[in-house]
Amino acid sequence: MRLASILPSSSVESVPVAAAPDGTWIELAGLIGRDAPRMKLALPWLMAHGNHLAERAATWRGPRYRESEFAFLPPVVRPHSFRDFFAFEQHAKARRNGQGIPAEWYETPMFYFSNHNALVGHNAAVPPPAGCAELDFELELGVVIGHGGRDIAPARAWEHVMGFTIINDLTARDLQRREQAVGLGPTKSKDFATAVGPWLVTRDVMADRIVGEKLTLEMSARLNGRELSRGNVASLFHPIPQLIAQASRDAELFPGDLIGTGTVGSGCIWDLGPEKTGGWLKAGDVVELEVERIGVLRTRIARRE
Protein backbone atom coordinates (compact mmCIF):
# COMPACT_ATOMS: atom_id res chain seq x y z
CA MET A 1 0.00 0.00 0.00
CA ARG A 2 1.23 3.51 -0.83
CA LEU A 3 0.60 6.37 1.59
CA ALA A 4 1.44 10.03 1.02
CA SER A 5 0.98 13.54 2.31
CA ILE A 6 -0.12 16.05 -0.30
CA LEU A 7 -0.79 19.77 -0.62
CA PRO A 8 -3.90 20.30 -2.78
CA SER A 9 -3.64 23.27 -5.12
CA SER A 10 -6.53 25.00 -3.34
CA SER A 11 -5.24 24.40 0.20
CA VAL A 12 -2.57 25.51 2.65
CA GLU A 13 -2.91 22.38 4.81
CA SER A 14 -1.38 18.97 4.15
CA VAL A 15 -3.71 16.04 3.55
CA PRO A 16 -2.76 12.39 4.26
CA VAL A 17 -3.87 10.15 1.40
CA ALA A 18 -3.75 6.51 0.26
CA ALA A 19 -3.28 5.27 -3.29
CA ALA A 20 -6.16 3.77 -5.26
CA PRO A 21 -5.52 1.09 -7.91
CA ASP A 22 -6.37 3.51 -10.74
CA GLY A 23 -3.59 5.96 -9.80
CA THR A 24 -5.80 8.43 -7.95
CA TRP A 25 -5.46 9.22 -4.25
CA ILE A 26 -8.06 8.97 -1.48
CA GLU A 27 -8.15 11.10 1.66
CA LEU A 28 -7.02 8.82 4.46
CA ALA A 29 -9.56 10.09 7.00
CA GLY A 30 -12.45 9.08 4.77
CA LEU A 31 -10.91 5.71 3.98
CA ILE A 32 -10.37 4.71 7.61
CA GLY A 33 -13.45 6.46 9.01
CA ARG A 34 -11.60 8.48 11.64
CA ASP A 35 -9.82 11.80 11.99
CA ALA A 36 -6.35 11.84 10.39
CA PRO A 37 -5.10 15.44 10.19
CA ARG A 38 -1.44 14.34 9.99
CA MET A 39 0.11 11.12 8.74
CA LYS A 40 2.17 10.55 11.90
CA LEU A 41 -1.00 10.65 14.02
CA ALA A 42 -2.62 7.93 11.90
CA LEU A 43 0.31 5.51 11.83
CA PRO A 44 -0.37 3.66 15.12
CA TRP A 45 -3.97 2.99 14.05
CA LEU A 46 -2.81 1.83 10.61
CA MET A 47 -0.26 -0.51 12.18
CA ALA A 48 -3.02 -2.12 14.24
CA HIS A 49 -5.99 -2.00 11.85
CA GLY A 50 -4.70 -1.30 8.34
CA ASN A 51 -4.65 -4.87 6.98
CA HIS A 52 -7.60 -4.26 4.66
CA LEU A 53 -6.73 -0.73 3.58
CA ALA A 54 -5.90 -1.76 0.00
CA GLU A 55 -9.22 -3.58 -0.36
CA ARG A 56 -11.09 -0.52 0.94
CA ALA A 57 -9.25 1.69 -1.56
CA ALA A 58 -10.14 -0.67 -4.42
CA THR A 59 -13.87 -0.37 -3.68
CA TRP A 60 -13.90 3.33 -2.72
CA ARG A 61 -16.74 5.31 -4.32
CA GLY A 62 -16.03 8.69 -2.76
CA PRO A 63 -14.01 11.72 -3.93
CA ARG A 64 -10.44 11.36 -5.14
CA TYR A 65 -7.40 13.49 -5.89
CA ARG A 66 -5.56 13.32 -9.21
CA GLU A 67 -1.84 14.07 -9.27
CA SER A 68 -2.43 17.16 -11.43
CA GLU A 69 -4.38 18.64 -8.50
CA PHE A 70 -1.71 18.62 -5.79
CA ALA A 71 1.98 18.65 -4.89
CA PHE A 72 3.64 15.85 -2.95
CA LEU A 73 4.98 16.69 0.49
CA PRO A 74 7.25 14.36 2.49
CA PRO A 75 5.19 11.26 3.40
CA VAL A 76 5.36 12.26 7.06
CA VAL A 77 5.32 16.03 7.43
CA ARG A 78 7.53 17.28 10.28
CA PRO A 79 8.34 13.94 11.94
CA HIS A 80 9.46 14.06 15.56
CA SER A 81 13.03 13.25 14.50
CA PHE A 82 15.24 12.30 11.56
CA ARG A 83 18.27 10.13 12.28
CA ASP A 84 20.58 9.47 9.33
CA PHE A 85 22.98 6.54 9.60
CA PHE A 86 26.29 5.78 7.88
CA ALA A 87 25.77 2.05 7.34
CA PHE A 88 27.04 1.11 3.84
CA GLU A 89 30.68 -0.05 3.92
CA GLN A 90 31.47 0.95 0.32
CA HIS A 91 30.40 4.54 0.99
CA ALA A 92 32.34 4.58 4.26
CA LYS A 93 35.48 3.50 2.40
CA ALA A 94 35.00 6.22 -0.22
CA ARG A 95 34.62 8.86 2.49
CA ARG A 96 37.94 7.82 4.09
CA ASN A 97 39.93 8.47 0.88
CA GLY A 98 42.02 5.33 1.25
CA GLN A 99 42.85 5.88 4.93
CA GLY A 100 40.91 2.85 6.13
CA ILE A 101 37.72 2.68 8.17
CA PRO A 102 38.10 2.96 11.96
CA ALA A 103 37.37 -0.23 13.88
CA GLU A 104 34.61 1.62 15.77
CA TRP A 105 32.62 1.94 12.54
CA TYR A 106 32.28 -1.84 12.33
CA GLU A 107 31.36 -2.19 15.99
CA THR A 108 28.46 0.28 16.22
CA PRO A 109 26.14 1.86 13.60
CA MET A 110 26.68 5.63 13.69
CA PHE A 111 24.15 8.36 12.90
CA TYR A 112 23.66 12.09 13.13
CA PHE A 113 20.46 14.06 13.75
CA SER A 114 19.41 15.98 10.66
CA ASN A 115 16.83 18.77 10.43
CA HIS A 116 13.40 17.10 10.52
CA ASN A 117 11.80 20.48 9.72
CA ALA A 118 13.74 20.92 6.46
CA LEU A 119 12.25 17.97 4.55
CA VAL A 120 10.86 18.61 1.06
CA GLY A 121 8.79 16.38 -1.18
CA HIS A 122 8.89 14.79 -4.60
CA ASN A 123 9.65 17.14 -7.51
CA ALA A 124 10.70 19.98 -5.20
CA ALA A 125 13.03 22.67 -6.58
CA VAL A 126 16.01 23.08 -4.27
CA PRO A 127 18.68 25.80 -4.57
CA PRO A 128 22.16 25.29 -3.07
CA PRO A 129 22.74 26.78 0.39
CA ALA A 130 24.70 30.02 0.82
CA GLY A 131 28.37 29.67 -0.03
CA CYS A 132 28.01 26.28 -1.71
CA ALA A 133 29.71 25.49 -5.04
CA GLU A 134 29.80 21.69 -4.63
CA LEU A 135 26.22 20.47 -4.23
CA ASP A 136 25.78 16.68 -4.15
CA PHE A 137 22.93 14.18 -3.97
CA GLU A 138 22.88 11.05 -1.78
CA LEU A 139 20.83 7.93 -2.57
CA GLU A 140 19.37 6.45 0.62
CA LEU A 141 16.51 4.26 1.80
CA GLY A 142 14.23 5.80 4.41
CA VAL A 143 12.58 3.75 7.16
CA VAL A 144 9.42 5.14 8.77
CA ILE A 145 8.58 4.07 12.32
CA GLY A 146 4.95 3.07 12.90
CA HIS A 147 5.05 1.78 16.48
CA GLY A 148 7.15 3.80 18.89
CA GLY A 149 9.37 2.22 21.50
CA ARG A 150 12.50 2.37 23.60
CA ASP A 151 15.38 -0.14 23.75
CA ILE A 152 13.91 -2.09 20.83
CA ALA A 153 15.58 -5.49 20.37
CA PRO A 154 16.78 -6.26 16.82
CA ALA A 155 14.61 -9.40 16.80
CA ARG A 156 11.49 -7.22 17.25
CA ALA A 157 12.59 -4.23 15.16
CA TRP A 158 10.64 -5.05 11.98
CA GLU A 159 7.43 -4.97 14.04
CA HIS A 160 8.02 -1.24 14.61
CA VAL A 161 8.42 -0.39 10.90
CA MET A 162 5.44 1.12 9.08
CA GLY A 163 7.21 1.17 5.74
CA PHE A 164 9.84 2.61 3.45
CA THR A 165 10.51 5.69 1.36
CA ILE A 166 13.40 7.26 -0.60
CA ILE A 167 15.75 9.92 0.75
CA ASN A 168 17.90 12.36 -1.22
CA ASP A 169 20.23 13.65 1.48
CA LEU A 170 21.40 16.75 -0.39
CA THR A 171 24.85 17.84 0.79
CA ALA A 172 27.10 20.88 0.29
CA ARG A 173 30.48 19.11 0.11
CA ASP A 174 32.61 22.25 0.35
CA LEU A 175 30.79 23.35 3.51
CA GLN A 176 31.01 19.81 4.89
CA ARG A 177 34.80 19.70 4.56
CA ARG A 178 35.15 22.90 6.58
CA GLU A 179 32.75 21.72 9.27
CA GLN A 180 34.35 18.33 9.75
CA ALA A 181 37.86 19.77 9.77
CA VAL A 182 37.10 21.02 13.30
CA GLY A 183 35.68 17.68 14.42
CA LEU A 184 32.01 18.59 14.21
CA GLY A 185 29.29 18.21 11.64
CA PRO A 186 27.72 17.75 9.34
CA THR A 187 25.82 20.91 10.23
CA LYS A 188 24.95 23.61 7.67
CA SER A 189 26.26 21.41 4.87
CA LYS A 190 23.00 19.44 5.22
CA ASP A 191 20.79 21.87 7.13
CA PHE A 192 18.88 23.33 4.17
CA ALA A 193 16.81 20.65 2.39
CA THR A 194 16.44 16.87 2.37
CA ALA A 195 14.09 15.40 -0.23
CA VAL A 196 11.89 12.50 0.91
CA GLY A 197 9.25 10.57 -1.00
CA PRO A 198 7.48 10.37 -3.26
CA TRP A 199 5.41 8.29 -0.85
CA LEU A 200 5.59 5.65 1.86
CA VAL A 201 5.26 1.98 0.86
CA THR A 202 4.05 -0.24 3.69
CA ARG A 203 6.24 -3.06 4.99
CA ASP A 204 3.89 -5.83 3.84
CA VAL A 205 4.74 -4.97 0.21
CA MET A 206 8.34 -6.00 0.95
CA ALA A 207 7.51 -9.16 2.93
CA ASP A 208 9.11 -11.53 0.42
CA ARG A 209 12.26 -9.35 0.31
CA ILE A 210 12.89 -9.51 4.07
CA VAL A 211 14.88 -12.53 5.22
CA GLY A 212 16.02 -12.29 8.82
CA GLU A 213 17.62 -8.86 9.18
CA LYS A 214 18.28 -8.42 5.45
CA LEU A 215 16.12 -6.41 3.05
CA THR A 216 16.87 -6.80 -0.67
CA LEU A 217 15.87 -3.91 -2.94
CA GLU A 218 17.66 -2.51 -6.00
CA MET A 219 18.60 1.19 -5.85
CA SER A 220 19.76 3.53 -8.63
CA ALA A 221 20.49 7.21 -9.25
CA ARG A 222 20.13 9.19 -12.47
CA LEU A 223 21.29 12.71 -13.27
CA ASN A 224 19.52 14.35 -16.22
CA GLY A 225 18.43 10.90 -17.40
CA ARG A 226 21.91 9.33 -17.24
CA GLU A 227 22.35 6.51 -14.75
CA LEU A 228 25.29 7.21 -12.47
CA SER A 229 25.01 4.56 -9.79
CA ARG A 230 23.35 1.30 -8.85
CA GLY A 231 23.33 -0.64 -5.59
CA ASN A 232 21.20 -2.73 -3.27
CA VAL A 233 19.86 -2.29 0.24
CA ALA A 234 21.15 -5.82 0.93
CA SER A 235 24.73 -4.47 0.91
CA LEU A 236 24.16 -2.69 4.24
CA PHE A 237 26.91 -3.68 6.67
CA HIS A 238 24.66 -2.69 9.58
CA PRO A 239 21.15 -4.01 8.71
CA ILE A 240 17.98 -2.06 9.41
CA PRO A 241 17.00 -3.89 12.65
CA GLN A 242 20.42 -2.98 14.08
CA LEU A 243 19.87 0.67 13.10
CA ILE A 244 16.51 0.72 14.88
CA ALA A 245 18.01 -0.93 17.96
CA GLN A 246 20.79 1.65 18.08
CA ALA A 247 18.42 4.59 17.48
CA SER A 248 16.14 3.44 20.32
CA ARG A 249 18.88 2.62 22.83
CA ASP A 250 18.10 4.74 25.90
CA ALA A 251 15.84 6.91 23.71
CA GLU A 252 12.19 6.90 22.66
CA LEU A 253 11.21 6.45 19.02
CA PHE A 254 7.85 7.91 17.99
CA PRO A 255 5.41 7.09 15.18
CA GLY A 256 6.53 8.87 12.03
CA ASP A 257 10.21 9.08 13.01
CA LEU A 258 12.43 8.86 9.93
CA ILE A 259 15.58 6.73 9.85
CA GLY A 260 17.97 6.94 6.91
CA THR A 261 20.32 4.10 6.00
CA GLY A 262 23.00 6.45 4.77
CA THR A 263 24.29 6.52 1.21
CA VAL A 264 24.57 3.30 -0.76
CA GLY A 265 28.02 2.71 -2.27
CA SER A 266 28.57 4.93 -5.37
CA GLY A 267 25.28 6.67 -4.56
CA CYS A 268 26.65 10.22 -4.73
CA ILE A 269 29.01 12.40 -6.77
CA TRP A 270 31.56 12.31 -3.92
CA ASP A 271 31.93 8.51 -4.28
CA LEU A 272 32.00 8.57 -8.07
CA GLY A 273 34.25 11.61 -8.50
CA PRO A 274 32.93 14.88 -10.00
CA GLU A 275 35.30 14.48 -12.95
CA LYS A 276 33.36 11.34 -13.95
CA THR A 277 29.86 12.76 -13.54
CA GLY A 278 30.16 16.12 -15.27
CA GLY A 279 30.80 18.06 -12.08
CA TRP A 280 28.74 18.93 -9.04
CA LEU A 281 25.00 19.63 -9.24
CA LYS A 282 24.03 22.90 -10.90
CA ALA A 283 20.86 24.85 -11.62
CA GLY A 284 18.67 23.04 -14.12
CA ASP A 285 19.84 19.55 -13.16
CA VAL A 286 17.27 16.87 -12.36
CA VAL A 287 18.17 14.09 -9.93
CA GLU A 288 16.08 10.92 -9.97
CA LEU A 289 16.56 8.34 -7.24
CA GLU A 290 14.82 5.01 -7.70
CA VAL A 291 14.26 2.18 -5.25
CA GLU A 292 12.64 -1.06 -6.34
CA ARG A 293 8.97 -1.42 -5.31
CA ILE A 294 8.86 2.17 -4.07
CA GLY A 295 9.25 4.37 -7.14
CA VAL A 296 11.23 7.43 -8.20
CA LEU A 297 12.01 10.51 -6.11
CA ARG A 298 12.74 13.50 -8.34
CA THR A 299 14.57 16.63 -7.20
CA ARG A 300 15.11 19.69 -9.40
CA ILE A 301 18.11 21.91 -8.71
CA ALA A 302 17.19 25.59 -8.76
CA ARG A 303 19.25 28.74 -9.04
CA ARG A 304 19.90 30.53 -5.76
CA GLU A 305 18.36 33.98 -5.86
C-alpha positions as CSV (number, residue, x, y, z in Angstrom):
1,M,0.0,0.0,0.0
2,R,1.2,3.5,-0.8
3,L,0.6,6.4,1.6
4,A,1.4,10.0,1.0
5,S,1.0,13.5,2.3
6,I,-0.1,16.1,-0.3
7,L,-0.8,19.8,-0.6
8,P,-3.9,20.3,-2.8
9,S,-3.6,23.3,-5.1
10,S,-6.5,25.0,-3.3
11,S,-5.2,24.4,0.2
12,V,-2.6,25.5,2.6
13,E,-2.9,22.4,4.8
14,S,-1.4,19.0,4.2
15,V,-3.7,16.0,3.6
16,P,-2.8,12.4,4.3
17,V,-3.9,10.1,1.4
18,A,-3.8,6.5,0.3
19,A,-3.3,5.3,-3.3
20,A,-6.2,3.8,-5.3
21,P,-5.5,1.1,-7.9
22,D,-6.4,3.5,-10.7
23,G,-3.6,6.0,-9.8
24,T,-5.8,8.4,-8.0
25,W,-5.5,9.2,-4.2
26,I,-8.1,9.0,-1.5
27,E,-8.1,11.1,1.7
28,L,-7.0,8.8,4.5
29,A,-9.6,10.1,7.0
30,G,-12.5,9.1,4.8
31,L,-10.9,5.7,4.0
32,I,-10.4,4.7,7.6
33,G,-13.4,6.5,9.0
34,R,-11.6,8.5,11.6
35,D,-9.8,11.8,12.0
36,A,-6.3,11.8,10.4
37,P,-5.1,15.4,10.2
38,R,-1.4,14.3,10.0
39,M,0.1,11.1,8.7
40,K,2.2,10.6,11.9
41,L,-1.0,10.7,14.0
42,A,-2.6,7.9,11.9
43,L,0.3,5.5,11.8
44,P,-0.4,3.7,15.1
45,W,-4.0,3.0,14.0
46,L,-2.8,1.8,10.6
47,M,-0.3,-0.5,12.2
48,A,-3.0,-2.1,14.2
49,H,-6.0,-2.0,11.9
50,G,-4.7,-1.3,8.3
51,N,-4.6,-4.9,7.0
52,H,-7.6,-4.3,4.7
53,L,-6.7,-0.7,3.6
54,A,-5.9,-1.8,0.0
55,E,-9.2,-3.6,-0.4
56,R,-11.1,-0.5,0.9
57,A,-9.2,1.7,-1.6
58,A,-10.1,-0.7,-4.4
59,T,-13.9,-0.4,-3.7
60,W,-13.9,3.3,-2.7
61,R,-16.7,5.3,-4.3
62,G,-16.0,8.7,-2.8
63,P,-14.0,11.7,-3.9
64,R,-10.4,11.4,-5.1
65,Y,-7.4,13.5,-5.9
66,R,-5.6,13.3,-9.2
67,E,-1.8,14.1,-9.3
68,S,-2.4,17.2,-11.4
69,E,-4.4,18.6,-8.5
70,F,-1.7,18.6,-5.8
71,A,2.0,18.6,-4.9
72,F,3.6,15.8,-3.0
73,L,5.0,16.7,0.5
74,P,7.3,14.4,2.5
75,P,5.2,11.3,3.4
76,V,5.4,12.3,7.1
77,V,5.3,16.0,7.4
78,R,7.5,17.3,10.3
79,P,8.3,13.9,11.9
80,H,9.5,14.1,15.6
81,S,13.0,13.2,14.5
82,F,15.2,12.3,11.6
83,R,18.3,10.1,12.3
84,D,20.6,9.5,9.3
85,F,23.0,6.5,9.6
86,F,26.3,5.8,7.9
87,A,25.8,2.0,7.3
88,F,27.0,1.1,3.8
89,E,30.7,0.0,3.9
90,Q,31.5,0.9,0.3
91,H,30.4,4.5,1.0
92,A,32.3,4.6,4.3
93,K,35.5,3.5,2.4
94,A,35.0,6.2,-0.2
95,R,34.6,8.9,2.5
96,R,37.9,7.8,4.1
97,N,39.9,8.5,0.9
98,G,42.0,5.3,1.2
99,Q,42.9,5.9,4.9
100,G,40.9,2.9,6.1
101,I,37.7,2.7,8.2
102,P,38.1,3.0,12.0
103,A,37.4,-0.2,13.9
104,E,34.6,1.6,15.8
105,W,32.6,1.9,12.5
106,Y,32.3,-1.8,12.3
107,E,31.4,-2.2,16.0
108,T,28.5,0.3,16.2
109,P,26.1,1.9,13.6
110,M,26.7,5.6,13.7
111,F,24.2,8.4,12.9
112,Y,23.7,12.1,13.1
113,F,20.5,14.1,13.8
114,S,19.4,16.0,10.7
115,N,16.8,18.8,10.4
116,H,13.4,17.1,10.5
117,N,11.8,20.5,9.7
118,A,13.7,20.9,6.5
119,L,12.3,18.0,4.5
120,V,10.9,18.6,1.1
121,G,8.8,16.4,-1.2
122,H,8.9,14.8,-4.6
123,N,9.6,17.1,-7.5
124,A,10.7,20.0,-5.2
125,A,13.0,22.7,-6.6
126,V,16.0,23.1,-4.3
127,P,18.7,25.8,-4.6
128,P,22.2,25.3,-3.1
129,P,22.7,26.8,0.4
130,A,24.7,30.0,0.8
131,G,28.4,29.7,0.0
132,C,28.0,26.3,-1.7
133,A,29.7,25.5,-5.0
134,E,29.8,21.7,-4.6
135,L,26.2,20.5,-4.2
136,D,25.8,16.7,-4.2
137,F,22.9,14.2,-4.0
138,E,22.9,11.0,-1.8
139,L,20.8,7.9,-2.6
140,E,19.4,6.5,0.6
141,L,16.5,4.3,1.8
142,G,14.2,5.8,4.4
143,V,12.6,3.7,7.2
144,V,9.4,5.1,8.8
145,I,8.6,4.1,12.3
146,G,5.0,3.1,12.9
147,H,5.1,1.8,16.5
148,G,7.2,3.8,18.9
149,G,9.4,2.2,21.5
150,R,12.5,2.4,23.6
151,D,15.4,-0.1,23.7
152,I,13.9,-2.1,20.8
153,A,15.6,-5.5,20.4
154,P,16.8,-6.3,16.8
155,A,14.6,-9.4,16.8
156,R,11.5,-7.2,17.3
157,A,12.6,-4.2,15.2
158,W,10.6,-5.1,12.0
159,E,7.4,-5.0,14.0
160,H,8.0,-1.2,14.6
161,V,8.4,-0.4,10.9
162,M,5.4,1.1,9.1
163,G,7.2,1.2,5.7
164,F,9.8,2.6,3.5
165,T,10.5,5.7,1.4
166,I,13.4,7.3,-0.6
167,I,15.7,9.9,0.7
168,N,17.9,12.4,-1.2
169,D,20.2,13.7,1.5
170,L,21.4,16.8,-0.4
171,T,24.9,17.8,0.8
172,A,27.1,20.9,0.3
173,R,30.5,19.1,0.1
174,D,32.6,22.3,0.4
175,L,30.8,23.3,3.5
176,Q,31.0,19.8,4.9
177,R,34.8,19.7,4.6
178,R,35.1,22.9,6.6
179,E,32.8,21.7,9.3
180,Q,34.3,18.3,9.8
181,A,37.9,19.8,9.8
182,V,37.1,21.0,13.3
183,G,35.7,17.7,14.4
184,L,32.0,18.6,14.2
185,G,29.3,18.2,11.6
186,P,27.7,17.8,9.3
187,T,25.8,20.9,10.2
188,K,24.9,23.6,7.7
189,S,26.3,21.4,4.9
190,K,23.0,19.4,5.2
191,D,20.8,21.9,7.1
192,F,18.9,23.3,4.2
193,A,16.8,20.6,2.4
194,T,16.4,16.9,2.4
195,A,14.1,15.4,-0.2
196,V,11.9,12.5,0.9
197,G,9.2,10.6,-1.0
198,P,7.5,10.4,-3.3
199,W,5.4,8.3,-0.8
200,L,5.6,5.7,1.9
201,V,5.3,2.0,0.9
202,T,4.1,-0.2,3.7
203,R,6.2,-3.1,5.0
204,D,3.9,-5.8,3.8
205,V,4.7,-5.0,0.2
206,M,8.3,-6.0,1.0
207,A,7.5,-9.2,2.9
208,D,9.1,-11.5,0.4
209,R,12.3,-9.3,0.3
210,I,12.9,-9.5,4.1
211,V,14.9,-12.5,5.2
212,G,16.0,-12.3,8.8
213,E,17.6,-8.9,9.2
214,K,18.3,-8.4,5.4
215,L,16.1,-6.4,3.1
216,T,16.9,-6.8,-0.7
217,L,15.9,-3.9,-2.9
218,E,17.7,-2.5,-6.0
219,M,18.6,1.2,-5.9
220,S,19.8,3.5,-8.6
221,A,20.5,7.2,-9.3
222,R,20.1,9.2,-12.5
223,L,21.3,12.7,-13.3
224,N,19.5,14.3,-16.2
225,G,18.4,10.9,-17.4
226,R,21.9,9.3,-17.2
227,E,22.3,6.5,-14.8
228,L,25.3,7.2,-12.5
229,S,25.0,4.6,-9.8
230,R,23.3,1.3,-8.9
231,G,23.3,-0.6,-5.6
232,N,21.2,-2.7,-3.3
233,V,19.9,-2.3,0.2
234,A,21.1,-5.8,0.9
235,S,24.7,-4.5,0.9
236,L,24.2,-2.7,4.2
237,F,26.9,-3.7,6.7
238,H,24.7,-2.7,9.6
239,P,21.1,-4.0,8.7
240,I,18.0,-2.1,9.4
241,P,17.0,-3.9,12.6
242,Q,20.4,-3.0,14.1
243,L,19.9,0.7,13.1
244,I,16.5,0.7,14.9
245,A,18.0,-0.9,18.0
246,Q,20.8,1.7,18.1
247,A,18.4,4.6,17.5
248,S,16.1,3.4,20.3
249,R,18.9,2.6,22.8
250,D,18.1,4.7,25.9
251,A,15.8,6.9,23.7
252,E,12.2,6.9,22.7
253,L,11.2,6.5,19.0
254,F,7.8,7.9,18.0
255,P,5.4,7.1,15.2
256,G,6.5,8.9,12.0
257,D,10.2,9.1,13.0
258,L,12.4,8.9,9.9
259,I,15.6,6.7,9.9
260,G,18.0,6.9,6.9
261,T,20.3,4.1,6.0
262,G,23.0,6.5,4.8
263,T,24.3,6.5,1.2
264,V,24.6,3.3,-0.8
265,G,28.0,2.7,-2.3
266,S,28.6,4.9,-5.4
267,G,25.3,6.7,-4.6
268,C,26.7,10.2,-4.7
269,I,29.0,12.4,-6.8
270,W,31.6,12.3,-3.9
271,D,31.9,8.5,-4.3
272,L,32.0,8.6,-8.1
273,G,34.2,11.6,-8.5
274,P,32.9,14.9,-10.0
275,E,35.3,14.5,-12.9
276,K,33.4,11.3,-13.9
277,T,29.9,12.8,-13.5
278,G,30.2,16.1,-15.3
279,G,30.8,18.1,-12.1
280,W,28.7,18.9,-9.0
281,L,25.0,19.6,-9.2
282,K,24.0,22.9,-10.9
283,A,20.9,24.9,-11.6
284,G,18.7,23.0,-14.1
285,D,19.8,19.6,-13.2
286,V,17.3,16.9,-12.4
287,V,18.2,14.1,-9.9
288,E,16.1,10.9,-10.0
289,L,16.6,8.3,-7.2
290,E,14.8,5.0,-7.7
291,V,14.3,2.2,-5.2
292,E,12.6,-1.1,-6.3
293,R,9.0,-1.4,-5.3
294,I,8.9,2.2,-4.1
295,G,9.2,4.4,-7.1
296,V,11.2,7.4,-8.2
297,L,12.0,10.5,-6.1
298,R,12.7,13.5,-8.3
299,T,14.6,16.6,-7.2
300,R,15.1,19.7,-9.4
301,I,18.1,21.9,-8.7
302,A,17.2,25.6,-8.8
303,R,19.3,28.7,-9.0
304,R,19.9,30.5,-5.8
305,E,18.4,34.0,-5.9
